[in-house]
């Protein structure tokens, strides 16, 4: 959803601080729709050349946007436990989240399963985006750790545990 809570304005401002060659290689894709779309498009066009920020609108299947070499950024001002973050991690993407709310911090451990930046700190968000975009080994390591973390909570991993706890095992 394109609403103030999601901090997309912060993301666009951070993206605008990235070096031009990096922005040319890494367009910013923004999925979703909402009441702030027009103002966010205006912000993007005021800060960046045309085409560097692409507003994708509502996506029924956002996983098609999750490419192995991409970086997922959650710049929210506050958040519960966003499905988009879990989907991105499960897809093996390196993720960057703000420390604005405890939900994302339950699954993203700074430097291990993703990168955590202070909320509303645009320059630090830009620094994190640049560091991860420019370092494929770091991006791969964070993405692999994110996917491994999510695999530990998959149904295949949890079903035997829950079955035993709930005594669904056949006797004898």
Secondary structure as UniProt FT lines:
FT   HELIX           4..6
FT   HELIX           8..16
FT   HELIX           20..25
FT   STRAND          28..32
FT   TURN            35..36
FT   HELIX           37..47
FT   TURN            50..51
FT   STRAND          53..57
FT   TURN            60..61
FT   HELIX           62..65
FT   TURN            68..69
FT   STRAND          71..74
FT   HELIX           83..90
FT   TURN            91..92
FT   STRAND          94..98
FT   HELIX           102..105
FT   TURN            106..107
FT   TURN            111..113
FT   STRAND          114..117
FT   TURN            119..120
FT   HELIX           122..134
FT   HELIX           136..151
FT   TURN            152..153
FT   HELIX           155..165
FT   TURN            166..167
//
